[in-house]
Amino acid sequence: MLGKKVIIVGAGPGGLSSGMILAQKGFDVHIYEKKDIVGGRNGFIQAGEYKFDIGPTFFLMKDVLERIFKLCQRNLNDYVEIVELDPMYRLVFNDKTFIPTANKDKMIQEIERVFPGSSKGYEKYIEREKKKYDRLIPCLEVPYGKVTDYLSTRLLKALPFLDAHLSLFDVLGKYFSDDVLKICFTFQAKYIGMSPWEAPGLFSILSFIEHGGGVFHIHGGLNELSKALAKVVNECNGKIHLSKCVKKLIIENSICKGVIFEDGTEDRADYVIINADFAQAMKDLVEPQKRKKYTNKKLENMKYSCSTFMLYLGLDKKFEDLNHHNIFFANDYKHNVSEIVSNSIIPEDPSFYVHNPSLIDDSLAPEGKSSVYVLVPIGNTSGGIDWTANKEAFKEKLLDLLESKAGIKDIRNHIEEIRIITPDDWQNKMDIYRGATFNLGHNMGQLLYFRPHNEFEEFKNCYLVGGGTHPGSGLPTIYESGRISSEIILKKEGIDLYS
Ligand SMILES: Cc1cc2nc3c(=O)[nH]c(=O)nc-3n(C[C@H](O)[C@H](O)[C@H](O)COP(=O)(O)OP(=O)(O)OC[C@H]3O[C@@H](n4cnc5c(N)ncnc54)[C@H](O)[C@@H]3O)c2cc1C
């Protein structure tokens, strides 16, 4: 044992990835988690005999987590069963259905089937976006603690590919003329809770991550990833304390010394890592007078992602006509996106995503039945929608849409279990500021150096991991935040992460 202690607030993917690395390197790691299970938004809901992922269902860039397991002298495949999805998903529009695959030859055929004459643009997309990806990813793998980090050779080399002056939708205009086809390569902006018409052009790498690297499912659901990370923490003698809520950070002379729990007891450590949602943690865990940069006013003025309305349905039959991932677009998608980002409108005609993992995974529902998860991107709580008043009606609207658009006939007669999470629930029950499920917005003013730093600029000995710090929201980037913050701590102790 190294004799150095680390406290981590929260056992979400960020807290667990930093916890496993530091425990493996000999730190005395203590993860304090408010809930009675690990995983945070990447946890699970058990409803009777049905199991659902709470949040993430798309496992992308699996090499990132594989590398982190390797750093801990482990093989990810020994912990979870990974299944590649081919096709990746089904995209359903008013007048057409498009079924993308990461297999290039099959994808060319699929584009020609639905968008005749457009496959040349796809080949151009693959060629340029691969270059962009290869240049950009190394820039995301390092911390941005100083403004001069923008002058690194790495970032300068990536500059011509950043497309910083263009929106994501505009970038796709370089490859395709059909607006619907552009949507098929830009709807991924929703993964970071943004609009394709507003998200910076660099985020065209999001669809390339899928087309270039594939989309994966984990047997038992993606929540099994969090369980796997927690298992490694335990194997490396780290301690995960469940149902243990941190009430305040101990800050003395701008140095973070430890945490105080709800029962008034405290624990002190050499390093404190915050995985709890960034803005909520600032508001809840640190008195306003102790924050110089992230004042309440600053937090209120920052940009936040959209939220989601969730429906988890235990249904007493299988749905062979649905794919594993299905996205049903509003008839006027651009209008729907503008409603979402307004934060104040409940859409009349919402776009929605349906996850039907029971098609290939029999561990989530009893035999012959299905765990179906429905996600509707919707405004965060800043717009003041009253979800207590609107929840039931919106649920009924979704059930109607599942019948009319997703083909689940007579759905109400097949429901055995139902759970709902509204934007208010994300905020009040899951401790997510404004219920912004994908965290701080990913506009240029809140990226890299301008995102809260991994080595937190407010307090010494304090580090951030999770979607609210660099590199950003989404499982691979969150795992990376854990690696980046751990690497900074290891360097301070003179330890090489890679040795
Ligand atoms: C609906 C939804 C769908 C998503 N889909 C995908 C997807 O398909 N693919 C993808 O890559 N990403 C997806 N994401 C985004 C992202 O990957 C997840 O949200 C991820 O789980 C966030 O991880 P995190 O480490 O930042 O924080 P969290 O998962 O929020 O973990 C933070 C933890 O801190 C705990 N905590 C908070 N306050 C305290 C306290 N005071 N004391 C102790 N513990 C505390 C919380 O209980 C929680 O366990 C999705 C997110 C959502 C919400």
Ligand as a Chemical Component Dictionary entry (heavy atoms), coordinates in Angstrom:
data_LIG
# 
_chem_comp.id                   LIG 
_chem_comp.type                 NON-POLYMER 
_chem_comp.pdbx_formal_charge   0 
_chem_comp.three_letter_code    LIG 
# 
loop_
_chem_comp_atom.comp_id 
_chem_comp_atom.atom_id 
_chem_comp_atom.alt_atom_id 
_chem_comp_atom.type_symbol 
_chem_comp_atom.charge 
_chem_comp_atom.model_Cartn_x 
_chem_comp_atom.model_Cartn_y 
_chem_comp_atom.model_Cartn_z 
_chem_comp_atom.pdbx_ordinal 
LIG C1  C1  C 0 -31.069 8.496  -20.344 1  
LIG C2  C2  C 0 -29.588 8.506  -20.657 2  
LIG C3  C3  C 0 -29.118 7.804  -21.759 3  
LIG C4  C4  C 0 -27.741 7.796  -22.024 4  
LIG N1  N1  N 0 -27.304 7.054  -23.077 5  
LIG C5  C5  C 0 -25.973 6.920  -23.280 6  
LIG C6  C6  C 0 -25.495 5.977  -24.231 7  
LIG O1  O1  O 0 -26.289 5.262  -24.870 8  
LIG N2  N2  N 0 -24.146 5.851  -24.389 9  
LIG C7  C7  C 0 -23.258 6.612  -23.662 10 
LIG O2  O2  O 0 -22.041 6.450  -23.846 11 
LIG N3  N3  N 0 -23.693 7.526  -22.744 12 
LIG C8  C8  C 0 -25.016 7.682  -22.523 13 
LIG N4  N4  N 0 -25.472 8.542  -21.543 14 
LIG C9  C9  C 0 -24.552 9.518  -20.920 15 
LIG C10 C10 C 0 -23.573 9.050  -19.821 16 
LIG O3  O3  O 0 -22.797 8.008  -20.299 17 
LIG C11 C11 C 0 -24.197 8.599  -18.519 18 
LIG O4  O4  O 0 -25.078 9.548  -18.055 19 
LIG C12 C12 C 0 -23.179 8.298  -17.413 20 
LIG O5  O5  O 0 -23.734 7.359  -16.534 21 
LIG C13 C13 C 0 -22.766 9.511  -16.592 22 
LIG O6  O6  O 0 -21.705 9.116  -15.762 23 
LIG P1  P1  P 0 -21.058 10.041 -14.644 24 
LIG O7  O7  O 0 -19.891 9.282  -14.100 25 
LIG O8  O8  O 0 -20.799 11.399 -15.167 26 
LIG O9  O9  O 0 -22.170 10.288 -13.527 27 
LIG P2  P2  P 0 -23.367 9.505  -12.879 28 
LIG O10 O10 O 0 -23.691 8.264  -13.623 29 
LIG O11 O11 O 0 -24.460 10.477 -12.692 30 
LIG O12 O12 O 0 -22.784 9.105  -11.432 31 
LIG C14 C14 C 0 -22.676 10.010 -10.367 32 
LIG C15 C15 C 0 -22.886 9.257  -9.073  33 
LIG O13 O13 O 0 -22.688 10.144 -7.964  34 
LIG C16 C16 C 0 -23.646 9.807  -6.951  35 
LIG N5  N5  N 0 -23.813 10.952 -6.054  36 
LIG C17 C17 C 0 -24.370 12.157 -6.340  37 
LIG N6  N6  N 0 -24.325 12.969 -5.255  38 
LIG C18 C18 C 0 -23.738 12.254 -4.271  39 
LIG C19 C19 C 0 -23.427 12.538 -2.913  40 
LIG N7  N7  N 0 -23.703 13.724 -2.381  41 
LIG N8  N8  N 0 -22.824 11.579 -2.158  42 
LIG C20 C20 C 0 -22.527 10.361 -2.698  43 
LIG N9  N9  N 0 -22.819 10.038 -3.981  44 
LIG C21 C21 C 0 -23.409 10.972 -4.755  45 
LIG C22 C22 C 0 -24.893 9.491  -7.751  46 
LIG O14 O14 O 0 -25.822 8.754  -6.983  47 
LIG C23 C23 C 0 -24.300 8.693  -8.936  48 
LIG O15 O15 O 0 -24.226 7.330  -8.630  49 
LIG C24 C24 C 0 -26.833 8.544  -21.224 50 
LIG C25 C25 C 0 -27.318 9.247  -20.121 51 
LIG C26 C26 C 0 -28.677 9.203  -19.828 52 
LIG C27 C27 C 0 -29.149 9.911  -18.597 53 
# 
loop_
_chem_comp_bond.comp_id 
_chem_comp_bond.atom_id_1 
_chem_comp_bond.atom_id_2 
_chem_comp_bond.value_order 
_chem_comp_bond.pdbx_ordinal 
LIG C1  C2  SING 1  
LIG C2  C3  SING 2  
LIG C2  C26 DOUB 3  
LIG C3  C4  DOUB 4  
LIG C4  N1  SING 5  
LIG C4  C24 SING 6  
LIG N1  C5  DOUB 7  
LIG C5  C6  SING 8  
LIG C5  C8  SING 9  
LIG C6  O1  DOUB 10 
LIG C6  N2  SING 11 
LIG N2  C7  SING 12 
LIG C7  O2  DOUB 13 
LIG C7  N3  SING 14 
LIG N3  C8  DOUB 15 
LIG C8  N4  SING 16 
LIG N4  C9  SING 17 
LIG N4  C24 SING 18 
LIG C9  C10 SING 19 
LIG C10 O3  SING 20 
LIG C10 C11 SING 21 
LIG C11 O4  SING 22 
LIG C11 C12 SING 23 
LIG C12 O5  SING 24 
LIG C12 C13 SING 25 
LIG C13 O6  SING 26 
LIG O6  P1  SING 27 
LIG P1  O7  DOUB 28 
LIG P1  O8  SING 29 
LIG P1  O9  SING 30 
LIG O9  P2  SING 31 
LIG P2  O10 DOUB 32 
LIG P2  O11 SING 33 
LIG P2  O12 SING 34 
LIG O12 C14 SING 35 
LIG C14 C15 SING 36 
LIG C15 O13 SING 37 
LIG C15 C23 SING 38 
LIG O13 C16 SING 39 
LIG C16 N5  SING 40 
LIG C16 C22 SING 41 
LIG N5  C17 SING 42 
LIG N5  C21 SING 43 
LIG C17 N6  DOUB 44 
LIG N6  C18 SING 45 
LIG C18 C19 SING 46 
LIG C18 C21 DOUB 47 
LIG C19 N7  SING 48 
LIG C19 N8  DOUB 49 
LIG N8  C20 SING 50 
LIG C20 N9  DOUB 51 
LIG N9  C21 SING 52 
LIG C22 O14 SING 53 
LIG C22 C23 SING 54 
LIG C23 O15 SING 55 
LIG C24 C25 DOUB 56 
LIG C25 C26 SING 57 
LIG C26 C27 SING 58 
# 
